[in-house]
Amino acid sequence: PDGKGIARSEDRQMIGHFKEGQLDGKGEYRGSNGQRYQGEFEDGEYSGHGVWVDSDGNRYEGEFEYGEFHGQGHFTYAEPLDGISSFNGTWSWGRLVSGDEQLVIHAPEEVSEHFLYQQPDQLATALAGLKPGDPEKIELYTLALGSDGNEEVFNREINYIESQFKENYNAGDHGVFFSNSRRNLDGRPMATITSLQRGLDAIATNMDSDQDILFLYLTTHGSKEHVLSFDQSGIDLPDLSADDLGEMLDNSGIKWKVVVLSACYSGGFIDRLKNDNTLIFTAAAADKASFGCNDNTEFTYFGDAFFRQSLPKTASFSEAFDQAVELIDKWEQTEELESSNPQNHRPEPILEQLRIWRENR
């Protein structure tokens, strides 16, 4: 139908001028999950100037192009994030490319210059902070990477986990943390295949590889081909396949491992990584996407459910995973999202090694 009207379905309501059944011109969208938009449409897509509010209350007012933030705009967080309440910026097809004085986005050439001259020293300093463990007891060593710098959420997760594991799991001299970011170049070493390999090498050198346990966490985007994204503006980085990661872990000499992967399709890594000495948790099944990966959130769904909501309240990594799965299922149902179906591999030998570690911490 053409002309002014209202179109309703179970999950949305659209109000405005319709052309060939699509909103065109001034209009309004209201989703059942709380998301809403008021402004200009073209062929049923947000295009032109408008105001968008998501289900959490974050607000963007500015230019759109076919459903994406595109052009100049002003973004206001429902709750301050990284100490920022709101900022002006420029977006290109949904990606923030520059901000104001409150939110600096480093240009690709700045990132590449920093990588060339600062990263080797940053990485060496981080690895030098690792210390040998106590041979009289089992200890946990942590290696955590947020490897896609296009969305700040992965860097924020590593910030939280670094603080959490330093406080609760002796990660001050038993952990290294790497992440990519377009906003902060000096915080920590970048996440690359090389820094992952050197982190594994340094941990293997300092730990008792026959009894100590590696906790490896990777948070990033994943593909249907079961490849994890390593991306940093200004630098061409290779990605990480299941075979690559499996070979690195096999060659590390580290016997006991907890591997946690927060990425779409990350369940596709389990077959390559699994053995009796490795506990594995993934945010999604091999054929499913996971959620929460964007520039304006503090956590991915899995990172929030596992590290923030569940780990402090449970007695083991396994209990935290089970509680996290219940939370994620509730959140996905509320948002009417297809289930990510988190996966796990829990053989008894590594569970027993973790029990002994917990009892003697």
PyMOL commands that set and color helices and strands:
alter all, ss='L'
color gray80, all
select helices_A, chain A and resi 108-117+119-128+153-168+193-206+242-252+266-273+301-313+317-334+348-359
alter helices_A, ss='H'
color red, helices_A
select strands_A, chain A and resi 3-8+12-19+22-31+36-42+45-53+59-65+68-81+84-92+95-99+140-146+175-179+213-219+227-228+240-241+256-262+278-282+343-345
alter strands_A, ss='S'
color yellow, strands_A
deselect
rebuild
show_as cartoon
